[in-house]
Amino acid sequence: MKRTPIYGIMAEFDSAQSLVLAARRTYEAGYRKIDAYSPFPVEDLAEAIGFHSNRVALVTLIGAIIGGLSGYLLQYWIATISYPINVGGRPYHSWPSFIVVTFEMTILFGGISAVFGMLALNGLPMPYHPVFNVPRFALASKDRFFLIVFATDPNYDAAGTRQFLESLAPRSISEVPS
Amino acid sequence: MAEQTDQIGNRQTPVISPGYTFGTVTDKISSIVLTRPTSNGWFVGFGISFLLLMMLLYAAGYLFVRGIGIWGVNIPIGWGFAIVNFVWWIGIGHAGTLISAILLLLRQSWRNSINRFAEAMTLFAVACAGTFPLLHLGRPWLFYWLFPYPNTMTYWPQFRSPLVWDVFAVSTYFTISLLFWFIGLIPDLGTLRDRSENRWARIVYGILAMGWRGSARHWHRYESAYLLLAGLATPLVLSVHTVVSFDFAIGIVPGWHTTIFPPYFVAGAIYSGFAMVLMLAIPIRKVYGLEDFITERHLDNSAKIMLATGWIVAYGYGIEAFMGWYSGNTYDAYTLWNRLHGPYAPWYLSLLTCNILLPQLLWIRKVRTQPGLLFLVSAIILTGMWLERFIIVVVSLHRDFLTSSWGMYYPTRWDWATFLGTIGMFLTAMFLFVRILPMISIFEMRTLLPEAEVKAE
């Protein structure tokens, strides 16, 4: 496999405001394979890099439905087929008693799907990632904001992209080795 | 301290003192874990808690050898301390979920500085709570019989029993609380990974942070998941104490068989939980100098929540008493009489004093913002809530329908050792938590700063 020596070009900004503006201009300039990094969730930033919706809610819904159904069906099967016990002449399929466990299983599976679905969609855990090769990137978890154009972008061109990023008035620019 | 005005024009203390930046907030919270030397006070507190935890292990070990006969439980009082403490601990946990999930959905941003350790409190309190029913099983090593799994005895749990519902409710609650706490920690673990000087700390925090890098795409999914989890945890927390109350309300014992139990248990849970939050927050903010992050506003708001839930609890007592009289049922009427005049009357009157009378001090603004007084009131409320569970469990059981089966309950030293032991377990976990993890959510504090705002064009 051919190894690209450069993963992308990264620009550093001082504030969330300037990162959002820069991300928007980069997207408008036709770059699509870009990403932005911030120490806290910034409103509009995902929109600015062209990421509009995610599938976490869908995954959670599916998980919750599976949990609820399996919870109810398990109780139904146990109470009427596998292990029927007559309690005070009540029907075997005494559904009001099954609501609590059905509810808890819905929440349990929904919650687990939300968390692990989010992690899986984010590709985490990921032990190695090229952005960490940039020493200044350690500040991305403190008080700095970063924008990256990946080398895989069709419009990427080492000199041209660097020039474009410089026009956004960043604090510093660094090449990200892969 | 500088004051600001809210939407309706009331002056109030800000949630975070002015003058902080992303950098200083990060440094202040992470330095507690990374650079500050561990104080002697920490070692003393941890040592005492750890000794109590060892006492729990000793008491539990002896219980494994001898059986639950070492406790004071016997017919007619088969539930005793184990269930009193179970309900008490699990109630304490509820405030953590209320702060982290319900206040998040209600956009109460002041929660950001107390949610992390309140969630930790929830986890540890639920762990303490879970200990009791397990030890009370009689044969604790067979606890897995509670779960439905295919087995050679061709036997299954009885899903019409509230005790089985409880297993599902409590284990779901623990799992969801753990997940909620952990995903809240991921971005902060990334911060600790990037900032720690120590190689081992860097590796451990790095593994736990799972490669979090704060990408906009990740944050977008992260926020969705966090909100969804809050939405799921909200009905969950209400259901947990409801199901705990079903353990009583589904039974026919006078004093238990009542429909007021679910709302009254949930309100009581939040009441005692906030008291515990304050008993933790007040010393923590003092010792670690976090008065700028956990301000008077937090104390004031928490005290107001206690005042409100306290009145719901008082309403519950009122309705119990009223129904005892209004139902015309001899046994219910006797339960009321027995509480007021029976052998446990002093306990019931202390309960009314601790839970209804003394907390009325919280109407005074000075009490709500004076840490020392608030700490004292919180301790009184926690005692009162423990007494409430004692009254519900023991006083209802000790005299039911037949006078021939009446009896008294005498807790043994092993009951006390187990109870104090779980307090030690709780505090040990809390001490470790404040030492190795950021006790305030760093990234959520950053969002509270004015510089975090992005103006729309």
HADDOCK unambig.tbl for C-alpha pairs under 7 A between the chains (distance, minus, plus):
assign (segid A and resid 16 and name CA) (segid B and resid 452 and name CA) 6.39 0.50 0.50
assign (segid A and resid 16 and name CA) (segid B and resid 454 and name CA) 6.48 0.50 0.50
assign (segid A and resid 17 and name CA) (segid B and resid 454 and name CA) 5.03 0.50 0.50
assign (segid A and resid 35 and name CA) (segid B and resid 215 and name CA) 6.59 0.50 0.50
assign (segid A and resid 35 and name CA) (segid B and resid 216 and name CA) 6.68 0.50 0.50
assign (segid A and resid 36 and name CA) (segid B and resid 215 and name CA) 5.58 0.50 0.50
assign (segid A and resid 36 and name CA) (segid B and resid 216 and name CA) 5.36 0.50 0.50
assign (segid A and resid 37 and name CA) (segid B and resid 214 and name CA) 5.03 0.50 0.50
assign (segid A and resid 37 and name CA) (segid B and resid 215 and name CA) 4.38 0.50 0.50
assign (segid A and resid 37 and name CA) (segid B and resid 216 and name CA) 5.76 0.50 0.50
assign (segid A and resid 38 and name CA) (segid B and resid 214 and name CA) 5.42 0.50 0.50
assign (segid A and resid 38 and name CA) (segid B and resid 215 and name CA) 6.68 0.50 0.50
assign (segid A and resid 39 and name CA) (segid B and resid 214 and name CA) 6.08 0.50 0.50
assign (segid A and resid 39 and name CA) (segid B and resid 443 and name CA) 6.65 0.50 0.50
assign (segid A and resid 40 and name CA) (segid B and resid 443 and name CA) 5.28 0.50 0.50
assign (segid A and resid 40 and name CA) (segid B and resid 446 and name CA) 6.79 0.50 0.50
assign (segid A and resid 40 and name CA) (segid B and resid 447 and name CA) 6.64 0.50 0.50
assign (segid A and resid 41 and name CA) (segid B and resid 219 and name CA) 5.55 0.50 0.50
assign (segid A and resid 45 and name CA) (segid B and resid 216 and name CA) 6.26 0.50 0.50
assign (segid A and resid 46 and name CA) (segid B and resid 216 and name CA) 5.26 0.50 0.50
assign (segid A and resid 46 and name CA) (segid B and resid 217 and name CA) 6.00 0.50 0.50
assign (segid A and resid 46 and name CA) (segid B and resid 220 and name CA) 6.53 0.50 0.50
assign (segid A and resid 51 and name CA) (segid B and resid 217 and name CA) 6.77 0.50 0.50
assign (segid A and resid 54 and name CA) (segid B and resid 221 and name CA) 6.17 0.50 0.50
assign (segid A and resid 56 and name CA) (segid B and resid 221 and name CA) 6.35 0.50 0.50
assign (segid A and resid 56 and name CA) (segid B and resid 224 and name CA) 6.53 0.50 0.50
assign (segid A and resid 56 and name CA) (segid B and resid 225 and name CA) 6.29 0.50 0.50
assign (segid A and resid 75 and name CA) (segid B and resid 159 and name CA) 6.70 0.50 0.50
assign (segid A and resid 78 and name CA) (segid B and resid 156 and name CA) 6.92 0.50 0.50
assign (segid A and resid 83 and name CA) (segid B and resid 155 and name CA) 6.96 0.50 0.50
assign (segid A and resid 83 and name CA) (segid B and resid 156 and name CA) 6.71 0.50 0.50
assign (segid A and resid 97 and name CA) (segid B and resid 159 and name CA) 6.94 0.50 0.50
assign (segid A and resid 97 and name CA) (segid B and resid 160 and name CA) 5.15 0.50 0.50
assign (segid A and resid 98 and name CA) (segid B and resid 159 and name CA) 6.63 0.50 0.50
assign (segid A and resid 98 and name CA) (segid B and resid 160 and name CA) 6.98 0.50 0.50
assign (segid A and resid 100 and name CA) (segid B and resid 165 and name CA) 6.28 0.50 0.50
assign (segid A and resid 101 and name CA) (segid B and resid 165 and name CA) 5.86 0.50 0.50
assign (segid A and resid 101 and name CA) (segid B and resid 168 and name CA) 6.31 0.50 0.50
assign (segid A and resid 104 and name CA) (segid B and resid 168 and name CA) 6.49 0.50 0.50
assign (segid A and resid 104 and name CA) (segid B and resid 169 and name CA) 5.97 0.50 0.50
assign (segid A and resid 104 and name CA) (segid B and resid 172 and name CA) 6.48 0.50 0.50
assign (segid A and resid 107 and name CA) (segid B and resid 232 and name CA) 5.94 0.50 0.50
assign (segid A and resid 108 and name CA) (segid B and resid 172 and name CA) 5.65 0.50 0.50
assign (segid A and resid 108 and name CA) (segid B and resid 176 and name CA) 6.74 0.50 0.50
assign (segid A and resid 111 and name CA) (segid B and resid 176 and name CA) 6.38 0.50 0.50
assign (segid A and resid 111 and name CA) (segid B and resid 229 and name CA) 5.71 0.50 0.50
assign (segid A and resid 111 and name CA) (segid B and resid 232 and name CA) 6.77 0.50 0.50
assign (segid A and resid 114 and name CA) (segid B and resid 225 and name CA) 5.30 0.50 0.50
assign (segid A and resid 114 and name CA) (segid B and resid 229 and name CA) 6.80 0.50 0.50
assign (segid A and resid 115 and name CA) (segid B and resid 225 and name CA) 6.25 0.50 0.50
assign (segid A and resid 118 and name CA) (segid B and resid 221 and name CA) 5.99 0.50 0.50
assign (segid A and resid 118 and name CA) (segid B and resid 222 and name CA) 6.37 0.50 0.50
assign (segid A and resid 118 and name CA) (segid B and resid 225 and name CA) 6.29 0.50 0.50
assign (segid A and resid 122 and name CA) (segid B and resid 218 and name CA) 5.67 0.50 0.50
assign (segid A and resid 124 and name CA) (segid B and resid 210 and name CA) 6.09 0.50 0.50
assign (segid A and resid 124 and name CA) (segid B and resid 211 and name CA) 6.62 0.50 0.50
assign (segid A and resid 125 and name CA) (segid B and resid 210 and name CA) 4.29 0.50 0.50
assign (segid A and resid 125 and name CA) (segid B and resid 211 and name CA) 5.79 0.50 0.50
assign (segid A and resid 126 and name CA) (segid B and resid 210 and name CA) 5.93 0.50 0.50
assign (segid A and resid 126 and name CA) (segid B and resid 211 and name CA) 5.00 0.50 0.50
assign (segid A and resid 127 and name CA) (segid B and resid 210 and name CA) 6.53 0.50 0.50
assign (segid A and resid 127 and name CA) (segid B and resid 211 and name CA) 5.53 0.50 0.50
assign (segid A and resid 138 and name CA) (segid B and resid 194 and name CA) 5.30 0.50 0.50
assign (segid A and resid 141 and name CA) (segid B and resid 190 and name CA) 6.58 0.50 0.50
assign (segid A and resid 141 and name CA) (segid B and resid 191 and name CA) 4.95 0.50 0.50
assign (segid A and resid 142 and name CA) (segid B and resid 22 and name CA) 6.65 0.50 0.50
assign (segid A and resid 142 and name CA) (segid B and resid 23 and name CA) 6.12 0.50 0.50
assign (segid A and resid 142 and name CA) (segid B and resid 26 and name CA) 6.33 0.50 0.50
assign (segid A and resid 142 and name CA) (segid B and resid 191 and name CA) 6.54 0.50 0.50
assign (segid A and resid 143 and name CA) (segid B and resid 22 and name CA) 5.22 0.50 0.50
assign (segid A and resid 143 and name CA) (segid B and resid 23 and name CA) 5.54 0.50 0.50
